[in-house]
Amino acid sequence: MPTTKIRHTVTETDDVAQALDEAAKRWPEERAARGRLLLLLVQEGYRALLEERRHQADRRRAAVRRTSGCLAGAYPDNYLDRLRDEWAE
């Protein structure tokens, strides 16, 4: 089918074949269309990457909340101003 989009060629190596076989178990209605299974795997992988990114951001935010204020009182008042006064101009 004519297209202006970039095409990709994927060789069905043993690993790719195994992934497609597993995909056929998840989407049995597509088991005869290995190209369609490959697209479904790409979509599922993309969804998993986005989900992992969201979980990673959630974990980072939780770490910030957990540690927020843990150094309160560790430095005296005007500490940064006094430190900056020591710097040569």
N, C-alpha and C positions, 0 to 999 in steps of 0.2 A: 504494500500500500504506500503510495507516495506521501512523503512528509518533509517538512523543513526541520524537524526536530533531529537532534543527534541520536544515532542508533548505537547500541552496544551489543557486542557479541559475547556470549557466555558459553564456555565449553562445559559440558556436563561431566565434570571430573567425579571421582568417587564421592568426595565431600558434597558436591552440588547434588549429585544423584540421591544421596542419603537425605539431604535437606528436602528435596522435592518429594521423596517417598514419605517423609514425615508430614509434609504439607498436605499430601494427598489424604492422609489419615484425618487431618483437621478439617479439610475441605473436600470430602469425598465426591461431591458433585462436580468437581473440577479435575478429578484424578487423571482423566484422559488428555487434559490440556496442560502439558508441563510448562509451556510458556506463561499461561495464566497463573499457574501455581507460583512461578518465579515472581511475577508481579505481586501476588498476594504476600509472598515472603518479604519482598522489598517494603511493601506498605506496613506489614506487621513489624519489621525491623525498625522502620522509621518511627512508628508509634512507640515502640519500646525505648528508643533513644530519647524521644521527647519526655516520656514518663520518667526515665532515669534522670534526666536533667532537672525535672521538676522535683523529684525526691532529693537530689543533691542540693538544690537551692533550699528546700525545706530543712534539710539537715544543717546547712550553714546558718540559716536564720535561727534555728533552735540553739546552735552553739553560741551565737551572739547573745541570745536572750539568757542562756544559762550563765554566761560569763560576764554579762553586763553588770557593771558596778563592783566587780570583784577587786579592783584596785583603788576603790574610793578611799581617800585618806592616805594613800601610799606616798603622795607627794605633797609638800607643804603649799600653802597659798602662794600665788604668784611665782611658782616654780619656773614656768616657761619664760616669763618676763625676765627673771634674774638670769636664767641660762642664756637668753638672747643678749642680755647686756654684756656678757662675757665674750661674745663673738667680736672679732675684729671687723671693722666696716670696710 
